[in-house]
Amino acid sequence: MSKCKITVLRREYYQDLADQYLADPQVGKCPLFKEGQEFILERGNGKDDFWNMMNGKFCSDAWDAVSRYIYAALQ
């Protein structure tokens, strides 16, 4: 069975860009992730598989950025 590991390497926040583009520029770094956090995905294993990562464990913007690569890795 195919597996893929996602590791949070770092969280970044750029105040100058937030001031320019965000409705709430004081939002800060993403509170859902921590440096070093890992997610193991298995193709079709049920609870933590590719299709269920959005169940409160993964930020929708981050998932949108990486999901196509995860899907390809699991094929």
C-alpha positions in Angstrom: 0.0 0.0 0.0 1.3 3.5 -0.9 2.2 5.9 1.8 3.1 9.6 1.8 4.4 11.7 4.7 3.8 15.4 5.0 6.1 17.3 7.4 5.6 20.9 8.5 9.0 22.4 8.1 8.2 26.0 9.0 5.4 28.5 9.3 6.0 31.9 7.9 4.1 35.2 8.2 4.9 38.4 6.4 3.4 41.4 8.0 4.0 43.7 5.0 2.0 41.4 2.7 -0.7 40.9 5.3 -1.1 44.6 5.7 -1.5 44.9 1.9 -3.7 41.9 1.1 -5.6 40.5 4.1 -8.9 41.7 5.5 -7.5 41.1 9.0 -3.7 41.8 8.8 -3.1 40.9 12.4 -4.1 37.2 11.9 -0.5 35.9 12.4 0.9 32.5 11.7 -1.4 29.5 11.1 -2.6 28.1 14.4 -3.4 24.7 13.0 0.2 23.6 12.4 3.4 23.4 14.4 7.0 23.0 13.1 7.9 19.3 13.0 4.3 18.1 12.8 3.8 15.1 10.6 0.9 13.5 8.7 1.1 10.0 7.3 -1.4 9.3 4.5 -2.1 5.9 3.1 -4.0 5.1 0.0 -7.5 4.0 1.1 -6.8 3.2 4.8 -9.9 4.9 6.0 -9.6 7.5 8.7 -6.5 9.3 7.6 -6.5 8.7 3.9 -6.2 11.3 1.2 -9.9 12.0 0.9 -10.4 12.7 4.6 -7.5 15.1 5.4 -9.9 18.1 5.5 -11.8 16.7 8.6 -10.5 19.4 10.8 -6.8 18.3 10.7 -5.6 20.3 7.7 -6.0 23.9 6.7 -8.0 24.2 3.5 -5.5 26.7 1.9 -2.5 24.4 2.7 -4.4 21.3 1.5 -5.2 23.1 -1.8 -1.5 23.9 -2.2 -0.2 20.3 -1.6 -3.1 17.9 -2.4 -2.3 17.4 -6.1 1.2 16.3 -5.2 0.0 14.0 -2.4 -2.5 12.4 -4.8 0.3 11.8 -7.4 2.6 10.3 -4.7 -0.1 7.9 -3.6 -0.9 6.6 -7.1 
